[in-house]
Amino acid sequence: MNKELTTLFTGRNIISIKEIDSTSSYLLALMRERQVPEGTLVRTQNQQSGRGQLGTRWHSEEGKNLLMSLLFYPTFIVPKSLFLLNKAYALGVYDFAVTMLGGDVKIKWPNDIYWKTKKLGGLLIENSISTGVVNNSVLGIGLNVNEIDFPSTLPNPTSIAKVRPGNYDLNEMMHRLCNSIEARYLQLKRGEKSLLDHEYHKALFRFEEWSFYEDKKGKFPGCIRGVDNQGQLKVEDEDGEIRYYDLKEIKFLGLS
């Protein structure tokens, strides 16, 4: 295992705070005060108000998991191609998880990392956009590493230590995660969009598998056919029609 930080900039400037409301909120506030170098990482042992997609909360036992946010300046991305960032970030976290847990790791659209049918971690991406330009992007990551006992209110959590028993060094895990994320970010910067798209779909949870889903019309059997350039999930129904979904518009149910 590569324990060293080998990045050009990602994770080179680290701000460690023992307890904080939200690493992403702290980083965003810091950017309003001064210029912050690309790749700056804010991490904490305990996040009191960790945020997920659309205001959901992220649980984590103190000192057990990776709770961090990274800053990037992807000015080479036009706003209409913004979901390419999601693909690169998700693949970076996915790559790291695969090195730890093997081939049962998947990316559950849009930004969750799964091991089999259990949630290993999640990403929250907040972008600042002006006319025709993506000014900056803050990537928040919550990744379960050493936590074993989860609250019963969480539907399907797991961790690296639950799947592969051990007590993992969080600094080492952080370095390896930064290495993986930067590698994918640099692929995007080099314009390797087709490769990222192909590998994102290959890693996608339930891609081209028939399963059951639920939307505002009710439950239905469907098959994920991909994610479009706007980040919408494409699901084929039993009549052969492709349905398009934004965040929180579809619920994943059991397998068919």
Contacts in CASP RR format, 6 or more apart in sequence:
PFRMAT RR
TARGET T0000
AUTHOR 0000-0000-0000
METHOD contacts of the structure
MODEL  1
MNKELTTLFTGRNIISIKEIDSTSSYLLALMRERQVPEGTLVRTQNQQSG
RGQLGTRWHSEEGKNLLMSLLFYPTFIVPKSLFLLNKAYALGVYDFAVTM
LGGDVKIKWPNDIYWKTKKLGGLLIENSISTGVVNNSVLGIGLNVNEIDF
PSTLPNPTSIAKVRPGNYDLNEMMHRLCNSIEARYLQLKRGEKSLLDHEY
HKALFRFEEWSFYEDKKGKFPGCIRGVDNQGQLKVEDEDGEIRYYDLKEI
KFLGLS
1 99 0 8 1.000
1 172 0 8 1.000
1 176 0 8 1.000
2 175 0 8 1.000
2 176 0 8 1.000
2 179 0 8 1.000
3 172 0 8 1.000
3 175 0 8 1.000
3 176 0 8 1.000
4 175 0 8 1.000
5 11 0 8 1.000
5 12 0 8 1.000
5 175 0 8 1.000
5 178 0 8 1.000
5 179 0 8 1.000
6 179 0 8 1.000
7 178 0 8 1.000
7 179 0 8 1.000
7 182 0 8 1.000
8 182 0 8 1.000
8 186 0 8 1.000
9 37 0 8 1.000
9 38 0 8 1.000
9 39 0 8 1.000
9 182 0 8 1.000
10 39 0 8 1.000
10 41 0 8 1.000
10 70 0 8 1.000
10 178 0 8 1.000
10 179 0 8 1.000
10 181 0 8 1.000
10 182 0 8 1.000
10 185 0 8 1.000
11 39 0 8 1.000
11 40 0 8 1.000
11 41 0 8 1.000
11 70 0 8 1.000
11 174 0 8 1.000
11 178 0 8 1.000
12 37 0 8 1.000
12 39 0 8 1.000
13 36 0 8 1.000
13 37 0 8 1.000
13 39 0 8 1.000
13 40 0 8 1.000
13 41 0 8 1.000
14 40 0 8 1.000
14 41 0 8 1.000
14 42 0 8 1.000
14 43 0 8 1.000
15 26 0 8 1.000
15 30 0 8 1.000
15 40 0 8 1.000
15 41 0 8 1.000
15 42 0 8 1.000
15 43 0 8 1.000
16 43 0 8 1.000
16 44 0 8 1.000
17 23 0 8 1.000
17 26 0 8 1.000
17 42 0 8 1.000
17 43 0 8 1.000
17 44 0 8 1.000
18 44 0 8 1.000
18 45 0 8 1.000
18 46 0 8 1.000
19 44 0 8 1.000
19 45 0 8 1.000
19 46 0 8 1.000
19 47 0 8 1.000
19 48 0 8 1.000
19 62 0 8 1.000
20 26 0 8 1.000
20 42 0 8 1.000
20 44 0 8 1.000
20 46 0 8 1.000
20 47 0 8 1.000
20 48 0 8 1.000
21 47 0 8 1.000
21 48 0 8 1.000
21 49 0 8 1.000
21 50 0 8 1.000
22 47 0 8 1.000
22 48 0 8 1.000
22 49 0 8 1.000
22 50 0 8 1.000
22 51 0 8 1.000
23 42 0 8 1.000
23 43 0 8 1.000
23 44 0 8 1.000
23 47 0 8 1.000
23 50 0 8 1.000
23 67 0 8 1.000
23 68 0 8 1.000
23 69 0 8 1.000
23 140 0 8 1.000
24 42 0 8 1.000
24 51 0 8 1.000
24 69 0 8 1.000
24 124 0 8 1.000
24 126 0 8 1.000
24 138 0 8 1.000
24 140 0 8 1.000
25 49 0 8 1.000
25 51 0 8 1.000
26 42 0 8 1.000
26 69 0 8 1.000
27 36 0 8 1.000
27 40 0 8 1.000
27 42 0 8 1.000
27 69 0 8 1.000
27 71 0 8 1.000
27 138 0 8 1.000
28 126 0 8 1.000
28 138 0 8 1.000
30 36 0 8 1.000
30 42 0 8 1.000
31 71 0 8 1.000
31 136 0 8 1.000
36 71 0 8 1.000
37 71 0 8 1.000
38 71 0 8 1.000
38 72 0 8 1.000
38 73 0 8 1.000
39 70 0 8 1.000
39 71 0 8 1.000
39 72 0 8 1.000
40 70 0 8 1.000
40 71 0 8 1.000
41 68 0 8 1.000
41 69 0 8 1.000
41 70 0 8 1.000
41 71 0 8 1.000
41 174 0 8 1.000
41 178 0 8 1.000
42 68 0 8 1.000
42 69 0 8 1.000
43 66 0 8 1.000
43 67 0 8 1.000
43 68 0 8 1.000
43 69 0 8 1.000
43 174 0 8 1.000
44 67 0 8 1.000
44 68 0 8 1.000
45 62 0 8 1.000
45 63 0 8 1.000
45 67 0 8 1.000
46 60 0 8 1.000
46 62 0 8 1.000
46 63 0 8 1.000
46 67 0 8 1.000
47 58 0 8 1.000
47 60 0 8 1.000
47 67 0 8 1.000
49 57 0 8 1.000
50 57 0 8 1.000
50 58 0 8 1.000
50 60 0 8 1.000
50 67 0 8 1.000
51 57 0 8 1.000
51 58 0 8 1.000
51 124 0 8 1.000
52 58 0 8 1.000
52 122 0 8 1.000
52 124 0 8 1.000
53 110 0 8 1.000
53 111 0 8 1.000
53 124 0 8 1.000
53 247 0 8 1.000
53 248 0 8 1.000
54 247 0 8 1.000
54 248 0 8 1.000
58 122 0 8 1.000
58 142 0 8 1.000
59 150 0 8 1.000
59 151 0 8 1.000
59 154 0 8 1.000
59 157 0 8 1.000
60 67 0 8 1.000
60 142 0 8 1.000
60 144 0 8 1.000
60 147 0 8 1.000
61 147 0 8 1.000
61 149 0 8 1.000
63 146 0 8 1.000
63 170 0 8 1.000
64 144 0 8 1.000
64 145 0 8 1.000
64 146 0 8 1.000
64 147 0 8 1.000
64 159 0 8 1.000
65 142 0 8 1.000
65 143 0 8 1.000
65 144 0 8 1.000
65 145 0 8 1.000
65 146 0 8 1.000
65 147 0 8 1.000
65 159 0 8 1.000
65 170 0 8 1.000
66 141 0 8 1.000
66 142 0 8 1.000
66 143 0 8 1.000
66 145 0 8 1.000
66 170 0 8 1.000
66 173 0 8 1.000
66 174 0 8 1.000
66 177 0 8 1.000
67 141 0 8 1.000
67 142 0 8 1.000
68 140 0 8 1.000
68 141 0 8 1.000
68 142 0 8 1.000
68 174 0 8 1.000
69 138 0 8 1.000
69 139 0 8 1.000
69 140 0 8 1.000
69 141 0 8 1.000
70 138 0 8 1.000
70 139 0 8 1.000
70 140 0 8 1.000
70 141 0 8 1.000
70 178 0 8 1.000
70 181 0 8 1.000
71 136 0 8 1.000
71 137 0 8 1.000
71 138 0 8 1.000
71 139 0 8 1.000
72 85 0 8 1.000
72 136 0 8 1.000
72 137 0 8 1.000
72 138 0 8 1.000
72 139 0 8 1.000
72 185 0 8 1.000
73 135 0 8 1.000
73 136 0 8 1.000
73 137 0 8 1.000
74 85 0 8 1.000
74 134 0 8 1.000
74 136 0 8 1.000
74 137 0 8 1.000
74 185 0 8 1.000
74 188 0 8 1.000
74 189 0 8 1.000
75 133 0 8 1.000
75 134 0 8 1.000
75 135 0 8 1.000
76 189 0 8 1.000
77 84 0 8 1.000
77 85 0 8 1.000
77 134 0 8 1.000
77 188 0 8 1.000
78 132 0 8 1.000
78 133 0 8 1.000
78 134 0 8 1.000
79 129 0 8 1.000
79 132 0 8 1.000
79 133 0 8 1.000
79 134 0 8 1.000
80 229 0 8 1.000
80 230 0 8 1.000
81 193 0 8 1.000
81 229 0 8 1.000
82 127 0 8 1.000
82 129 0 8 1.000
82 134 0 8 1.000
83 227 0 8 1.000
83 229 0 8 1.000
83 230 0 8 1.000
83 231 0 8 1.000
84 188 0 8 1.000
84 193 0 8 1.000
84 196 0 8 1.000
85 125 0 8 1.000
85 127 0 8 1.000
85 134 0 8 1.000
85 137 0 8 1.000
85 188 0 8 1.000
86 110 0 8 1.000
86 111 0 8 1.000
86 123 0 8 1.000
86 125 0 8 1.000
86 231 0 8 1.000
87 188 0 8 1.000
87 196 0 8 1.000
87 197 0 8 1.000
87 200 0 8 1.000
88 184 0 8 1.000
88 185 0 8 1.000
88 187 0 8 1.000
88 188 0 8 1.000
88 196 0 8 1.000
89 111 0 8 1.000
89 123 0 8 1.000
89 125 0 8 1.000
89 139 0 8 1.000
89 181 0 8 1.000
89 184 0 8 1.000
89 185 0 8 1.000
90 107 0 8 1.000
90 110 0 8 1.000
90 111 0 8 1.000
90 113 0 8 1.000
90 123 0 8 1.000
90 200 0 8 1.000
90 203 0 8 1.000
91 107 0 8 1.000
91 184 0 8 1.000
91 196 0 8 1.000
91 199 0 8 1.000
91 200 0 8 1.000
91 203 0 8 1.000
92 177 0 8 1.000
92 180 0 8 1.000
92 181 0 8 1.000
92 183 0 8 1.000
92 184 0 8 1.000
93 113 0 8 1.000
93 121 0 8 1.000
93 122 0 8 1.000
93 123 0 8 1.000
93 141 0 8 1.000
93 143 0 8 1.000
93 177 0 8 1.000
93 180 0 8 1.000
93 181 0 8 1.000
94 105 0 8 1.000
94 106 0 8 1.000
94 107 0 8 1.000
94 113 0 8 1.000
94 203 0 8 1.000
95 180 0 8 1.000
95 183 0 8 1.000
95 184 0 8 1.000
96 173 0 8 1.000
96 176 0 8 1.000
96 177 0 8 1.000
96 179 0 8 1.000
96 180 0 8 1.000
96 181 0 8 1.000
97 105 0 8 1.000
97 113 0 8 1.000
97 115 0 8 1.000
97 120 0 8 1.000
97 143 0 8 1.000
97 160 0 8 1.000
98 105 0 8 1.000
99 176 0 8 1.000
99 180 0 8 1.000
100 160 0 8 1.000
100 164 0 8 1.000
101 115 0 8 1.000
101 120 0 8 1.000
101 160 0 8 1.000
101 163 0 8 1.000
101 164 0 8 1.000
104 115 0 8 1.000
104 116 0 8 1.000
105 113 0 8 1.000
105 114 0 8 1.000
105 115 0 8 1.000
105 120 0 8 1.000
105 203 0 8 1.000
106 113 0 8 1.000
106 114 0 8 1.000
106 115 0 8 1.000
106 203 0 8 1.000
106 204 0 8 1.000
106 205 0 8 1.000
106 206 0 8 1.000
107 113 0 8 1.000
107 114 0 8 1.000
107 200 0 8 1.000
107 203 0 8 1.000
107 204 0 8 1.000
107 205 0 8 1.000
108 114 0 8 1.000
108 119 0 8 1.000
108 204 0 8 1.000
108 205 0 8 1.000
108 252 0 8 1.000
109 204 0 8 1.000
109 205 0 8 1.000
109 224 0 8 1.000
109 227 0 8 1.000
109 233 0 8 1.000
110 227 0 8 1.000
110 231 0 8 1.000
110 233 0 8 1.000
110 247 0 8 1.000
111 122 0 8 1.000
111 123 0 8 1.000
111 124 0 8 1.000
111 125 0 8 1.000
112 119 0 8 1.000
112 121 0 8 1.000
112 122 0 8 1.000
112 123 0 8 1.000
112 205 0 8 1.000
113 119 0 8 1.000
113 120 0 8 1.000
113 121 0 8 1.000
113 122 0 8 1.000
113 123 0 8 1.000
113 143 0 8 1.000
114 120 0 8 1.000
114 205 0 8 1.000
115 158 0 8 1.000
115 163 0 8 1.000
117 156 0 8 1.000
118 156 0 8 1.000
118 157 0 8 1.000
118 158 0 8 1.000
119 144 0 8 1.000
119 155 0 8 1.000
119 156 0 8 1.000
119 157 0 8 1.000
119 158 0 8 1.000
120 143 0 8 1.000
120 144 0 8 1.000
120 158 0 8 1.000
120 159 0 8 1.000
120 160 0 8 1.000
121 141 0 8 1.000
121 142 0 8 1.000
121 143 0 8 1.000
121 144 0 8 1.000
122 141 0 8 1.000
122 142 0 8 1.000
122 143 0 8 1.000
123 139 0 8 1.000
123 140 0 8 1.000
123 141 0 8 1.000
123 142 0 8 1.000
124 139 0 8 1.000
124 140 0 8 1.000
124 141 0 8 1.000
125 137 0 8 1.000
125 138 0 8 1.000
125 139 0 8 1.000
125 140 0 8 1.000
126 137 0 8 1.000
126 138 0 8 1.000
126 140 0 8 1.000
127 134 0 8 1.000
127 136 0 8 1.000
127 137 0 8 1.000
127 138 0 8 1.000
128 134 0 8 1.000
128 135 0 8 1.000
128 136 0 8 1.000
128 137 0 8 1.000
129 135 0 8 1.000
139 181 0 8 1.000
141 177 0 8 1.000
143 173 0 8 1.000
143 177 0 8 1.000
144 157 0 8 1.000
144 158 0 8 1.000
144 159 0 8 1.000
144 160 0 8 1.000
144 162 0 8 1.000
145 159 0 8 1.000
145 160 0 8 1.000
145 161 0 8 1.000
145 168 0 8 1.000
145 170 0 8 1.000
145 173 0 8 1.000
146 159 0 8 1.000
146 160 0 8 1.000
146 161 0 8 1.000
146 166 0 8 1.000
146 167 0 8 1.000
146 168 0 8 1.000
146 170 0 8 1.000
147 159 0 8 1.000
147 161 0 8 1.000
148 159 0 8 1.000
148 161 0 8 1.000
148 162 0 8 1.000
150 157 0 8 1.000
160 168 0 8 1.000
160 173 0 8 1.000
161 167 0 8 1.000
161 168 0 8 1.000
184 196 0 8 1.000
187 195 0 8 1.000
187 196 0 8 1.000
188 196 0 8 1.000
200 227 0 8 1.000
201 207 0 8 1.000
201 226 0 8 1.000
201 227 0 8 1.000
204 224 0 8 1.000
204 226 0 8 1.000
204 227 0 8 1.000
205 252 0 8 1.000
206 224 0 8 1.000
206 252 0 8 1.000
207 224 0 8 1.000
207 226 0 8 1.000
208 223 0 8 1.000
208 224 0 8 1.000
208 225 0 8 1.000
209 223 0 8 1.000
209 224 0 8 1.000
209 255 0 8 1.000
210 221 0 8 1.000
210 222 0 8 1.000
210 223 0 8 1.000
210 255 0 8 1.000
210 256 0 8 1.000
211 221 0 8 1.000
211 222 0 8 1.000
211 223 0 8 1.000
211 224 0 8 1.000
211 252 0 8 1.000
211 253 0 8 1.000
211 254 0 8 1.000
211 255 0 8 1.000
211 256 0 8 1.000
212 219 0 8 1.000
212 220 0 8 1.000
212 221 0 8 1.000
212 222 0 8 1.000
212 253 0 8 1.000
212 254 0 8 1.000
212 255 0 8 1.000
212 256 0 8 1.000
213 219 0 8 1.000
213 220 0 8 1.000
213 221 0 8 1.000
213 222 0 8 1.000
213 235 0 8 1.000
213 250 0 8 1.000
213 251 0 8 1.000
213 252 0 8 1.000
213 253 0 8 1.000
214 220 0 8 1.000
214 250 0 8 1.000
214 251 0 8 1.000
214 253 0 8 1.000
215 243 0 8 1.000
215 245 0 8 1.000
215 249 0 8 1.000
215 250 0 8 1.000
215 251 0 8 1.000
216 249 0 8 1.000
219 253 0 8 1.000
220 237 0 8 1.000
220 238 0 8 1.000
221 237 0 8 1.000
221 238 0 8 1.000
221 256 0 8 1.000
222 235 0 8 1.000
222 236 0 8 1.000
222 237 0 8 1.000
222 238 0 8 1.000
222 256 0 8 1.000
223 235 0 8 1.000
223 236 0 8 1.000
224 233 0 8 1.000
224 234 0 8 1.000
224 235 0 8 1.000
224 236 0 8 1.000
225 234 0 8 1.000
225 235 0 8 1.000
225 236 0 8 1.000
225 242 0 8 1.000
226 233 0 8 1.000
226 234 0 8 1.000
227 233 0 8 1.000
227 234 0 8 1.000
228 234 0 8 1.000
228 244 0 8 1.000
231 246 0 8 1.000
232 244 0 8 1.000
232 245 0 8 1.000
232 246 0 8 1.000
233 244 0 8 1.000
233 245 0 8 1.000
233 250 0 8 1.000
234 242 0 8 1.000
234 243 0 8 1.000
234 244 0 8 1.000
235 242 0 8 1.000
235 243 0 8 1.000
235 245 0 8 1.000
235 250 0 8 1.000
236 242 0 8 1.000
236 243 0 8 1.000
237 243 0 8 1.000
END
